[in-house]
């Protein structure tokens, strides 16, 4: 993790200048880089000229001077320093503020003695003198209390420098009495307030020493700096490098600085540590002791030095760093898959990943801001389960957690909450879903269960897994690759499970792989008496990501016969509708007839029928009111349906308005089945297909199918369907059995 990190250093500034108090590793090195080859002919610098005269160049002028590999390697300009050049050295910072004359005598002998290389170990880092480097890393007061990024050649320095107020007094920025009335320092004050707030939240108890807040200090500024080997911009997706360093700053550099800044304000803790380390450095340098021995001594004397070493090694090993700053326990880490941001092979997996401020990820709200990027966590859903992990110390570490929760230091008002937390930890089981745990505890899922789950996962004490059947009737498969060699895993497996009846780990994996369509019980266990033992085996393998759970997923298929049946029905109904409308139009046309005037003022009714009471050839004609009051005969009765909806359905079926048809003809489409990709958003024709599937089914089965077919999109797992539809697994099996002709089921990991 954080493969670009090459060192963590503590730089300080005082009236005497800058100094690098401690660092880890003792001799950091950046990765080798190649310089541009130097051509023999200066004309070869002109690339356009070379391209235009390439055919005229003989082979003797084309090769470059690559014989000397040392010259071919690129070196930082100040990385090499002549031994004959005199370099002035200063002693480390101390409370007195004076240089040690003994140290100066040793340094002066560097020009004529053999101790120059040893002295370079003390006073040079990455080719820079420690005093010069500290002066760069501890900027002026106006640049402190904010993010610091400095790029020098192939190195990037990242941190959050902090400094004392005028007069050498360390205080929280919120305590400052003066401020710019015109608001020019609003952004700076906001960052400082965030730093103070973060420090207050991270501290669990005040320092046991007497508070020295408000007293002047010789320490003017300090800076925890994370030194990185700047990656090649072409090695990652555009913008990912910035995100990469932003995460390191927010989750590690800023947090560590917040705690140190708080302890410096309250008790001058950082100043005391720096004074002790400075005196120790002067003592070892005066005796010409190797820097490695000095560095070993700092680890036994300074908690800051130990914290820097632990944090560096934990980041490089992708583990959780447990450090202590002045009796304050602190856990720091980086996202497990952070390095993928600067690796081209995995960059496509993060194209849609969430970064703070981006809203592209679907699971961003469930895990929160700090865990929504580069963690690759499954969704925090109610139908998921929780698996408690073994800590590096073993299973007994949970007993320490229980003891601390029950300890006397817990406040009385928190006793009840602590007992509930213990119940949750004791209840956590892979056979129970998070919703089941919330129900058994009578807790709210969103506000009580999920926060605990986030804390456990963030601190790597648990992981989200799929529910495992109590009878181990769960289908498993193997992952594509293992994090550790199989030989090493086999040795660890046999140490835990020594029963000779249990097959070796490779054989067990072979059984699982061969029977990927069968559940674990029928493939491996086969006897009820073996359930408890194999339950522990499944837990052991899940903790090490050696098993992948396969879930049932369902899709709805409209068969060719079903399509033809629906089409025939609506074609017939369309013909009936056409004949009905023709008769209806003819009847209403008769009613709408009006008398047409003729010559001589006489009115004759055109094509009028022989109404009752009228006689052909007689001079008497019925009045207009009498004619209008007579209703035409009703041609059909008892047709009660939604004409507008039926017309749309008939037109859709006739025009084949389905997303699956494309440009194919009706006959070709009706002869081929198709999948209803999203039943929850089915169009008119697809809804007719779904309704026709239920013909001849029992009312209860039909209603349940109408209730749950929205989840048959091939994305929802069986556990999600059971939770969302609030049905049992038996009820789901009944639906699958009665509609098996129209359903496609398959197994797929979540």
ChimeraX attribute file (.defattr): number of C-alpha atoms within 10 A of each C-alpha:
attribute: neighborCount
match mode: 1-to-1
recipient: residues
	/A:1	18
	/A:2	22
	/A:3	15
	/A:4	18
	/A:5	21
	/A:6	20
	/A:7	24
	/A:8	26
	/A:9	23
	/A:10	21
	/A:11	26
	/A:12	29
	/A:13	23
	/A:14	19
	/A:15	10
	/A:16	16
	/A:17	16
	/A:18	24
	/A:19	28
	/A:20	28
	/A:21	23
	/A:22	26
	/A:23	22
	/A:24	21
	/A:25	16
	/A:26	19
	/A:27	15
	/A:28	15
	/A:29	13
	/A:30	16
	/A:31	10
	/A:32	10
	/A:33	12
	/A:34	12
	/A:35	11
	/A:36	10
	/A:37	14
	/A:38	15
	/A:39	15
	/A:40	14
	/A:41	10
	/A:42	8
	/A:43	10
	/A:44	16
	/A:45	12
	/A:46	9
	/A:47	10
	/A:48	10
	/A:49	11
	/A:50	15
	/A:51	10
	/A:52	9
	/A:53	10
	/A:54	11
	/A:55	8
	/A:56	8
	/A:57	10
	/A:58	8
	/A:59	7
	/A:60	8
	/A:61	11
	/A:62	14
	/A:63	11
	/A:64	13
	/A:65	13
	/A:66	13
	/A:67	8
	/A:68	8
	/A:69	9
	/A:70	10
	/A:71	15
	/A:72	16
	/A:73	14
	/A:74	13
	/A:75	17
	/A:76	14
	/A:77	10
	/A:78	10
	/A:79	12
	/A:80	10
	/A:81	12
	/A:82	6
	/A:83	12
	/A:84	9
	/A:85	9
	/A:86	13
	/A:87	14
	/A:88	9
	/A:89	17
	/A:90	19
	/A:91	24
	/A:92	27
	/A:93	30
	/A:94	22
	/A:95	15
	/A:96	8
	/A:97	13
	/A:98	12
	/A:99	16
	/A:100	17
	/A:101	12
	/A:102	14
	/A:103	20
	/A:104	15
	/A:105	11
	/A:106	18
	/A:107	22
	/A:108	15
	/A:109	13
	/A:110	21
	/A:111	14
	/A:112	10
	/A:113	11
	/A:114	10
	/A:115	16
	/A:116	17
	/A:117	13
	/A:118	16
	/A:119	19
	/A:120	16
	/A:121	16
	/A:122	24
	/A:123	20
	/A:124	18
	/A:125	21
	/A:126	16
	/A:127	17
	/A:128	18
	/A:129	20
	/A:130	22
	/A:131	22
	/A:132	15
	/A:133	18
	/A:134	23
	/A:135	18
	/A:136	14
	/A:137	29
	/A:138	28
	/A:139	18
	/A:140	13
	/A:141	15
	/A:142	10
	/A:143	15
	/A:144	20
	/A:145	22
	/A:146	19
	/A:147	16
	/A:148	18
	/A:149	15
	/A:150	13
	/A:151	13
	/A:152	9
	/A:153	11
	/A:154	16
	/A:155	19
	/A:156	19
	/A:157	22
	/A:158	25
	/A:159	26
	/A:160	27
	/A:161	27
	/A:162	27
	/A:163	25
	/A:164	23
	/A:165	16
	/A:166	10
	/A:167	11
	/A:168	17
	/A:169	18
	/A:170	27
	/A:171	20
	/A:172	21
	/A:173	19
	/A:174	13
	/A:175	8
	/A:176	9
	/A:177	6
	/A:178	6
	/A:179	11
	/A:180	8
	/A:181	8
	/A:182	7
	/A:183	9
	/A:184	10
	/A:185	12
	/A:186	13
	/A:187	11
	/A:188	16
	/A:189	17
	/A:190	15
	/A:191	15
	/A:192	20
	/A:193	17
	/A:194	17
	/A:195	25
	/A:196	19
	/A:197	15
	/A:198	18
	/A:199	22
	/A:200	15
	/A:201	11
	/A:202	16
	/A:203	18
	/A:204	12
	/A:205	9
	/A:206	16
	/A:207	16
	/A:208	9
	/A:209	11
	/A:210	9
	/A:211	14
	/A:212	16
	/A:213	16
	/A:214	14
	/A:215	15
	/A:216	16
	/A:217	17
	/A:218	20
	/A:219	26
	/A:220	24
	/A:221	26
	/A:222	32
	/A:223	27
	/A:224	26
	/A:225	25
	/A:226	22
	/A:227	21
	/A:228	21
	/A:229	19
	/A:230	18
	/A:231	16
	/A:232	10
	/A:233	12
	/A:234	10
	/A:235	15
	/A:236	19
	/A:237	17
	/A:238	12
	/A:239	11
	/A:240	20
	/A:241	18
	/A:242	10
	/A:243	16
	/A:244	17
	/A:245	16
	/A:246	15
	/A:247	19
	/A:248	20
	/A:249	22
	/A:250	16
	/A:251	15
	/A:252	18
	/A:253	23
	/A:254	22
	/A:255	20
	/A:256	26
	/A:257	23
	/A:258	24
	/A:259	22
	/A:260	22
	/A:261	27
	/A:262	26
	/A:263	24
	/A:264	23
	/A:265	20
	/A:266	21
	/A:267	22
	/A:268	23
	/A:269	20
	/A:270	22
	/A:271	21
	/A:272	16
	/A:273	16
	/A:274	26
	/A:275	19
	/A:276	18
	/A:277	25
	/A:278	20
	/A:279	17
	/A:280	18
	/A:281	23
	/A:282	22
	/A:283	18
	/A:284	18
	/A:285	21
	/A:286	18
	/A:287	11
	/A:288	14
	/A:289	15
	/A:290	16
	/A:291	20
	/A:292	14
	/A:293	10
	/A:294	19
	/A:295	21
	/A:296	13
	/A:297	16
	/A:298	19
	/A:299	16
	/A:300	10
	/A:301	14
	/A:302	16
	/A:303	17
	/A:304	24
	/A:305	25
	/A:306	19
	/A:307	19
	/A:308	24
	/A:309	22
	/A:310	17
	/A:311	24
	/A:312	21
	/A:313	15
	/A:314	18
	/A:315	21
	/A:316	15
	/A:317	14
	/A:318	17
	/A:319	17
	/A:320	19
	/A:321	22
	/A:322	14
	/A:323	21
	/A:324	15
	/A:325	18
	/A:326	18
	/A:327	14
	/A:328	15
	/A:329	12
	/A:330	17
	/A:331	14
	/A:332	18
	/A:333	19
	/A:334	26
	/A:335	22
	/A:336	18
	/A:337	16
	/A:338	21
	/A:339	18
	/A:340	20
	/A:341	25
	/A:342	25
	/A:343	16
	/A:344	13
	/A:345	11
	/A:346	15
	/A:347	16
	/A:348	14
	/A:349	13
	/A:350	18
	/A:351	13
	/A:352	12
	/A:353	19
	/A:354	19
	/A:355	20
	/A:356	15
	/A:357	7
	/A:358	10
	/A:359	13
	/A:360	12
	/A:361	15
	/A:362	12
	/A:363	18
	/A:364	21
	/A:365	13
	/A:366	17
	/A:367	22
	/A:368	13
	/A:369	13
	/A:370	17
	/A:371	21
	/A:372	21
	/A:373	23
	/A:374	22
	/A:375	16
	/A:376	14
	/A:377	15
	/A:378	15
	/A:379	17
	/A:380	19
	/A:381	16
	/A:382	20
	/A:383	22
	/A:384	22
	/A:385	24
	/A:386	23
	/A:387	21
	/A:388	21
	/A:389	20
	/A:390	16
	/A:391	13
	/A:392	7
	/A:393	8
	/A:394	9
	/A:395	12
	/A:396	10
	/A:397	13
	/A:398	17
	/A:399	10
	/A:400	11
	/A:401	12
	/A:402	16
	/A:403	11
	/A:404	13
	/A:405	18
	/A:406	14
	/A:407	12
	/A:408	10
	/A:409	8
	/A:410	12
	/A:411	10
	/A:412	10
	/A:413	8
	/A:414	11
	/A:415	15
	/A:416	11
	/A:417	12
	/A:418	19
	/A:419	14
	/A:420	14
	/A:421	18
	/A:422	16
	/A:423	12
	/A:424	17
	/A:425	16
	/A:426	11
	/A:427	13
	/A:428	18
	/A:429	18
	/A:430	20
	/A:431	18
	/A:432	19
	/A:433	23
	/A:434	25
	/A:435	21
	/A:436	16
	/A:437	21
	/A:438	18
	/A:439	12
	/A:440	11
	/A:441	16
	/A:442	10
	/A:443	14
	/A:444	13
	/A:445	18
	/A:446	12
	/A:447	9
	/A:448	13
	/A:449	19
	/A:450	20
	/A:451	15
	/A:452	14
	/A:453	20
	/A:454	19
	/A:455	13
	/A:456	19
	/A:457	20
	/A:458	18
	/A:459	15
	/A:460	15
	/A:461	15
	/A:462	20
	/A:463	20
	/A:464	21
	/A:465	22
	/A:466	23
	/A:467	20
	/A:468	22
	/A:469	16
	/A:470	13
	/A:471	15
	/A:472	21
	/A:473	15
	/A:474	19
	/A:475	26
	/A:476	26
	/A:477	23
	/A:478	16
	/A:479	12
	/A:480	7
	/A:481	10
	/A:482	12
	/A:483	9
	/A:484	9
	/A:485	9
	/A:486	13
	/A:487	11
	/A:488	9
	/A:489	18
	/A:490	13
	/A:491	12
	/A:492	12
	/A:493	16
	/A:494	15
	/A:495	10
	/A:496	10
	/A:497	18
	/A:498	11
	/A:499	10
	/A:500	8
	/A:501	7
	/A:502	16
	/A:503	15
	/A:504	16
	/A:505	19
	/A:506	13
	/A:507	11
	/A:508	13
	/A:509	16
	/A:510	12
	/A:511	16
	/A:512	21
	/A:513	16
	/A:514	11
	/A:515	16
	/A:516	16
	/A:517	16
	/A:518	17
	/A:519	21
	/A:520	23
	/A:521	19
	/A:522	14
	/A:523	19
	/A:524	18
	/A:525	19
	/A:526	11
	/A:527	9
	/A:528	10
	/A:529	9
	/A:530	13
	/A:531	16
	/A:532	12
	/A:533	13
	/A:534	18
	/A:535	16
	/A:536	12
	/A:537	16
	/A:538	16
	/A:539	19
	/A:540	18
	/A:541	15
	/A:542	17
	/A:543	17
	/A:544	13
	/A:545	14
	/A:546	20
	/A:547	19
	/A:548	19
	/A:549	20
	/A:550	20
	/A:551	20
	/A:552	17
	/A:553	23
	/A:554	21
	/A:555	23
	/A:556	25
	/A:557	20
	/A:558	21
	/A:559	20
	/A:560	16
	/A:561	13
	/A:562	19
	/A:563	23
	/A:564	16
	/A:565	15
	/A:566	17
	/A:567	22
	/A:568	13
	/A:569	13
	/A:570	20
	/A:571	16
	/A:572	12
	/A:573	14
	/A:574	18
	/A:575	12
	/A:576	11
	/A:577	16
	/A:578	12
	/A:579	11
	/A:580	15
	/A:581	12
	/A:582	10
	/A:583	15
	/A:584	14
	/A:585	11
	/A:586	12
	/A:587	16
	/A:588	13
	/A:589	11
	/A:590	14
	/A:591	15
	/A:592	9
	/A:593	13
	/A:594	14
	/A:595	12
	/A:596	10
	/A:597	11
	/A:598	9
	/A:599	6
	/A:600	6
	/A:601	7
	/A:602	8
	/A:603	12
	/A:604	13
	/A:605	12
	/A:606	10
	/A:607	9
	/A:608	12
	/A:609	9
	/A:610	9
	/A:611	10
	/A:612	7
	/A:613	7
	/A:614	13
	/A:615	12
	/A:616	8
	/A:617	7
	/A:618	7
	/A:619	7
	/A:620	9
	/A:621	15
	/A:622	12
	/A:623	8
	/A:624	10
	/A:625	8
	/A:626	8
	/A:627	14
	/A:628	13
	/A:629	9
	/A:630	10
	/A:631	11
	/A:632	12
	/A:633	9
	/A:634	9
	/A:635	9
	/A:636	9
	/A:637	6
	/A:638	5
	/A:639	8
	/A:640	6
	/A:641	8
	/A:642	8
	/A:643	11
	/A:644	9
	/A:645	11
	/A:646	15
	/A:647	15
	/A:648	13
	/A:649	20
	/A:650	23
	/A:651	16
	/A:652	17
	/A:653	23
	/A:654	16
	/A:655	11
	/A:656	20
	/A:657	16
	/A:658	15
	/A:659	13
	/A:660	14
	/A:661	15
	/A:662	10
	/A:663	8
	/A:664	11
	/A:665	11
	/A:666	15
	/A:667	10
	/A:668	10
	/A:669	18
	/A:670	22
	/A:671	14
	/A:672	13
	/A:673	16
	/A:674	17
	/A:675	17
	/A:676	23
	/A:677	17
	/A:678	18
	/A:679	19
	/A:680	14
	/A:681	11
	/A:682	17
	/A:683	17
	/A:684	16
	/A:685	23
	/A:686	22
	/A:687	16
	/A:688	17
	/A:689	21
	/A:690	21
	/A:691	14
	/A:692	14
	/A:693	19
	/A:694	17
	/A:695	10
	/A:696	8
	/A:697	12
	/A:698	10
	/A:699	11
	/A:700	10
	/A:701	17
	/A:702	18
	/A:703	12
	/A:704	16
	/A:705	21
	/A:706	13
	/A:707	11
	/A:708	19
	/A:709	20
	/A:710	18
	/A:711	22
	/A:712	24
	/A:713	18
	/A:714	18
	/A:715	15
	/A:716	18
	/A:717	21
	/A:718	19
	/A:719	19
	/A:720	18
	/A:721	21
	/A:722	16
	/A:723	14
	/A:724	14
	/A:725	15
	/A:726	10
	/A:727	13
	/A:728	12
	/A:729	12
	/A:730	9
	/A:731	13
	/A:732	18
	/A:733	11
	/A:734	14
	/A:735	18
	/A:736	17
	/A:737	11
	/A:738	17
	/A:739	18
	/A:740	13
	/A:741	13
	/A:742	17
	/A:743	19
	/A:744	16
	/A:745	14
	/A:746	12
	/A:747	18
	/A:748	16
	/A:749	14
	/A:750	16
